[in-house]
């Protein structure tokens, strides 16, 4: 599992999750970079969701889907990975990278639903 964590973090670095953090020096800097990226992604997610919410007639269904997706993200990135690998600074970075990836996917999905 440790190799999977290292590979995932390395892959995350290579695909640009660290848009403003090109050379993090330690796990603390990695976590700060990922946290900043997640903050930015959440703003984009919220704006995209709000735009789609205004546009759709299926507001309740969209709201239910978003709540289910948020629960999925939390379970997939936090609970599952921590239970599997245990808590460590590398695990925190993996959790944050997981969240960033899923948020990016959700933004893309929601944007595709816009007319």
ROVOZA-763431 format. One record per atom (N, C-alpha, C, CB): z negated, x negated, y negated; residue in one letter. Coordinates in steps of 0.02 Angstrom, whole numbers, padded with zeros to 5 digits, always signed. Glycine has a CB too. Example, Ala and Ser with C-alpha at 12.3 -4.5 7.8 and 13.67 -1.06 7.14 Angstrom:
# ROVOZA-763431
-00390-00660+00284a
-00390-00615+00225a
-00390-00660+00165a
-00452-00565+00224a
-00354-00642+00112s
-00357-00684+00053s
-00394-00645-00002s
-00286-00704+00030s
***
This chain:
# ROVOZA-763431
+00000-00041+00060x
+00000+00000+00000x
+00000-00043-00063x
-00060+00047+00000x
-00034-00101-00059x
-00036-00144-00118x
+00034-00168-00136x
-00081-00205-00105x
+00075-00184-00086x
+00144-00205-00100x
+00183-00149-00132x
+00178-00227-00036x
+00171-00087-00111x
+00205-00030-00141x
+00184-00023-00214x
+00188+00034-00102x
+00121-00033-00230x
+00098-00029-00299x
+00131-00082-00341x
+00022-00036-00302x
+00133-00143-00316x
+00163-00198-00354x
+00237-00185-00364x
+00152-00265-00317x
+00271-00163-00312x
+00343-00149-00318x
+00356-00092-00367x
+00373-00131-00250x
+00314-00041-00365x
+00323+00015-00411x
+00312-00006-00483x
+00275+00072-00393x
+00261-00045-00495x
+00248-00069-00563x
+00305-00114-00586x
+00180-00107-00566x
+00329-00157-00543x
+00385-00201-00561x
+00447-00160-00576x
+00399-00252-00506x
+00461-00110-00535x
+00518-00067-00546x
+00511-00029-00611x
+00527-00017-00488x
+00451-00006-00625x
+00438+00030-00687x
+00454-00015-00747x
+00365+00054-00690x
+00433-00078-00743x
+00447-00124-00798x
+00522-00131-00807x
+00415-00193-00784x
+00559-00135-00752x
+00630-00149-00756x
+00671-00091-00783x
+00656-00169-00690x
+00646-00029-00777x
+00685+00028-00800x
+00666+00050-00870x
+00676+00086-00753x
+00623+00013-00903x
+00613+00025-00974x
+00555+00070-00993x
+00673+00053-01001x
+00508+00081-00949x
+00450+00121-00968x
+00412+00087-01023x
+00405+00134-00907x
+00417+00021-01028x
+00382-00017-01080x
+00429-00029-01138x
+00356-00084-01052x
+00452+00024-01169x
+00500+00018-01223x
+00476-00028-01278x
+00515+00087-01252x
+00412-00026-01295x
+00385-00067-01349x
+00340-00123-01324x
+00347-00023-01398x
+00339-00133-01260x
+00295-00183-01230x
+00336-00226-01182x
+00235-00149-01192x
+00373-00271-01209x
+00419-00310-01168x
+00386-00364-01125x
+00469-00343-01212x
+00325-00385-01144x
+00294-00440-01107x
+00218-00431-01103x
+00311-00506-01140x
+00194-00379-01066x
+00122-00372-01059x
+00092-00431-01020x
+00104-00305-01025x
+00034-00455-01043x
+00004-00515-01014x
-00048-00502-00960x
-00027-00556-01068x
-00077-00443-00960x
-00130-00428-00911x
-00132-00353-00898x
-00199-00453-00936x
-00175-00333-00852x
-00177-00262-00832x
-00199-00217-00890x
-00225-00253-00773x
-00241-00243-00934x
-00262-00204-00992x
-00202-00190-01038x
-00317-00240-01031x
-00162-00240-01051x
-00102-00230-01093x
-00052-00184-01059x
-00070-00298-01108x
-00045-00189-00994x
+00000-00144-00957x
-00024-00072-00965x
+00002-00164-00882x
-00089-00062-00957x
-00116+00005-00965x
-00107+00032-01036x
-00190+00006-00946x
-00116-00011-01086x
-00106+00010-01155x
-00033+00029-01167x
-00127-00046-01203x
+00013-00010-01141x
+00084+00004-01150x
+00102+00070-01116x
+00127-00052-01121x
+00079+00080-01056x
+00093+00142-01020x
+00062+00202-01055x
+00069+00138-00948x
+00001+00194-01080x
-00032+00248-01115x
+00006+00267-01178x
-00104+00229-01133x
+00031+00217-01214x
+00071+00231-01274x
+00136+00267-01256x
+00087+00166-01311x
+00167+00244-01202x
+00229+00276-01180x
+00216+00349-01159x
+00260+00237-01121x
+00162+00361-01125x
+00145+00429-01104x
+00132+00473-01164x
+00084+00429-01057x
+00099+00448-01214x
+00087+00486-01275x
+00152+00508-01307x
+00045+00445-01325x
+00199+00461-01311x
+00265+00476-01339x
+00302+00527-01296x
+00306+00412-01346x
+00300+00517-01231x
+00334+00563-01185x
+00304+00634-01188x
+00329+00537-01113x
+00238+00638-01195x
+00206+00704-01200x
+00229+00741-01262x
+00130+00697-01199x
+00237+00705-01317x
+00262+00736-01378x
+00332+00764-01367x
+00262+00686-01437x
+00374+00725-01335x
+00442+00747-01320x
+00441+00806-01272x
+00483+00689-01290x
+00398+00803-01222x
+00391+00858-01174x
+00370+00922-01210x
+00341+00841-01119x
+00320+00917-01252x
+00295+00976-01288x
+00348+01006-01334x
+00233+00958-01328x
+00385+00963-01368x
+00438+00987-01413x
+00494+01021-01373x
+00467+00929-01454x
+00513+00991-01317x
+00566+01019-01276x
+00544+01086-01246x
+00586+00970-01219x
+00482+01088-01222x
+00455+01150-01194x
+00453+01205-01248x
+00384+01138-01166x
+00430+01188-01307x
+00426+01238-01361x
+00495+01265-01379x
+00393+01207-01423x
+00544+01221-01381x
+00612+01243-01397x
+00639+01290-01343x
+00658+01181-01404x
+00628+01273-01280x
+00650+01316-01226x
+00612+01381-01225x
+00642+01280-01158x
+00547+01378-01239x
+00505+01439-01240x
+00531+01489-01292x
+00431+01420-01254x
+00550+01464-01350x
+00576+01507-01403x
+00642+01539-01383x
+00585+01468-01469x
+00681+01503-01344x
+00748+01524-01326x
+00750+01573-01268x
+00789+01464-01310x
+00703+01568-01222x
+00707+01606-01160x
+00675+01675-01165x
+00675+01568-01103x
+00701+01721-01126x
+00668+01786-01118x
+00617+01785-01062x
+00721+01841-01105x
+00619+01733-01021x
+00575+01726-00963x
+00515+01683-00981x
+00612+01696-00902x
+00480+01702-01034x
+00424+01663-01059x
+00367+01656-01008x
+00397+01693-01122x
+00349+01711-00976x
+00294+01708-00928x
+00311+01663-00868x
+00277+01779-00903x
+00373+01668-00845x
+00395+01627-00789x
+00396+01553-00808x
+00464+01649-00764x
+00420+01539-00868x
+00421+01469-00891x
+00349+01443-00898x
+00457+01464-00959x
+00305+01484-00925x
+00236+01464-00932x
+00204+01450-00864x
+00196+01518-00970x
+00216+01494-00816x
+00189+01485-00748x
+00217+01422-00716x
+00206+01546-00704x
+00282+01411-00725x
+00313+01351-00696x
+00284+01287-00727x
+00389+01352-00706x
+00273+01288-00793x
+00245+01230-00827x
+00174+01216-00803x
+00246+01240-00904x
+00134+01267-00795x
+00066+01258-00770x
+00066+01230-00699x
+00027+01325-00771x
+00111+01255-00658x
+00117+01229-00589x
+00140+01156-00589x
+00166+01273-00547x
+00186+01140-00634x
+00210+01071-00638x
+00154+01024-00661x
+00271+01066-00685x
+00115+01045-00710x
+00059+01004-00734x
+00010+00990-00677x
+00024+01038-00792x
-00005+01041-00638x
-00050+01032-00581x
-00020+00983-00530x
-00065+01100-00547x
+00044+00992-00516x
+00079+00947-00470x
+00074+00875-00495x
+00153+00967-00462x
+00089+00864-00560x
+00087+00796-00588x
+00018+00765-00579x
+00106+00798-00663x
-00033+00804-00594x
-00101+00778-00588x
-00119+00762-00516x
-00151+00829-00616x
-00100+00805-00470x
-00114+00793-00399x
-00074+00734-00372x
-00100+00856-00358x
-00010+00732-00389x
+00034+00680-00363x
+00015+00611-00390x
+00106+00695-00380x
+00003+00606-00453x
-00008+00540-00484x
-00081+00517-00479x
+00013+00542-00556x
-00128+00562-00482x
-00198+00542-00482x
-00230+00549-00415x
-00236+00581-00532x
-00242+00609-00394x
-00281+00622-00334x
-00251+00590-00272x
-00287+00696-00324x
-00186+00599-00261x
-00154+00572-00201x
-00156+00496-00199x
-00082+00597-00195x
-00135+00464-00253x
-00130+00391-00252x
-00198+00358-00250x
-00091+00367-00312x
-00247+00387-00285x
-00315+00358-00283x
-00345+00366-00214x
-00360+00392-00336x
-00336+00423-00183x
-00362+00434-00115x
-00330+00386-00066x
-00351+00507-00093x
-00266+00372-00076x
-00230+00328-00030x
-00247+00255-00041x
-00155+00339-00039x
-00254+00234-00103x
-00261+00162-00117x
-00329+00142-00145x
-00209+00141-00165x
-00369+00190-00167x
-00433+00172-00197x
-00424+00156-00271x
-00464+00114-00161x
-00480+00149-00306x
-00478+00137-00378x
-00476+00062-00392x
-00538+00168-00413x
-00430+00042-00436x
-00426-00027-00460x
-00386-00026-00524x
-00393-00074-00406x
-00384-00082-00559x
-00344-00084-00621x
-00270-00076-00605x
-00356-00150-00659x
-00248-00102-00549x
-00179-00092-00528x
-00165-00019-00513x
-00163-00135-00467x
-00214+00014-00484x
-00207+00085-00469x
-00201+00126-00533x
-00266+00109-00427x
-00238+00108-00583x
-00234+00144-00647x
-00163+00136-00676x
-00287+00117-00698x
-00136+00075-00673x
-00068+00064-00698x
-00018+00103-00657x
-00051-00012-00695x
-00027+00106-00592x
+00018+00145-00548x
+00014+00219-00566x
+00000+00135-00474x
-00046+00244-00577x
-00056+00315-00596x
-00019+00329-00662x
-00131+00332-00603x
-00027+00286-00710x
+00006+00295-00775x
+00082+00291-00768x
-00018+00242-00826x
+00107+00244-00728x
+00179+00238-00717x
+00206+00301-00682x
+00195+00176-00675x
+00168+00327-00636x
+00187+00389-00601x
+00192+00446-00651x
+00135+00405-00546x
+00143+00452-00694x
+00144+00506-00744x
+00205+00499-00789x
+00079+00504-00786x
+00219+00439-00812x
+00276+00428-00856x
+00341+00449-00821x
+00281+00354-00877x
+00348+00430-00758x
+00409+00448-00722x
+00416+00524-00715x
+00409+00415-00652x
+00362+00557-00696x
+00366+00630-00687x
+00377+00666-00753x
+00303+00655-00653x
+00347+00642-00806x
+00357+00674-00872x
+00430+00665-00894x
+00309+00643-00925x
+00458+00606-00883x
+00528+00596-00900x
+00573+00644-00860x
+00549+00523-00885x
+00558+00653-00797x
+00596+00700-00755x
+00590+00772-00781x
+00573+00696-00682x
+00530+00791-00800x
+00519+00859-00825x
+00556+00870-00891x
+00444+00873-00833x
+00554+00822-00935x
+00591+00828-00998x
+00665+00838-00983x
+00580+00764-01042x
+00691+00798-00939x
+00762+00804-00922x
+00778+00873-00894x
+00782+00750-00871x
+00735+00898-00850x
+00745+00964-00821x
+00745+01018-00874x
+00692+00979-00768x
+00694+01016-00917x
+00689+01067-00970x
+00748+01063-01019x
+00624+01058-01009x
+00770+01003-01036x
+00827+00996-01081x
+00890+01025-01049x
+00838+00922-01099x
+00896+01019-00984x
+00954+01046-00949x
+00954+01123-00949x
+00956+01021-00878x
+00896+01153-00961x
+00890+01226-00962x
+00907+01255-01030x
+00820+01247-00942x
+00909+01212-01081x
+00925+01236-01148x
+00998+01256-01153x
+00908+01181-01201x
+01012+01309-01190x
+01082+01330-01199x
+01115+01290-01254x
+01087+01404-01216x
***
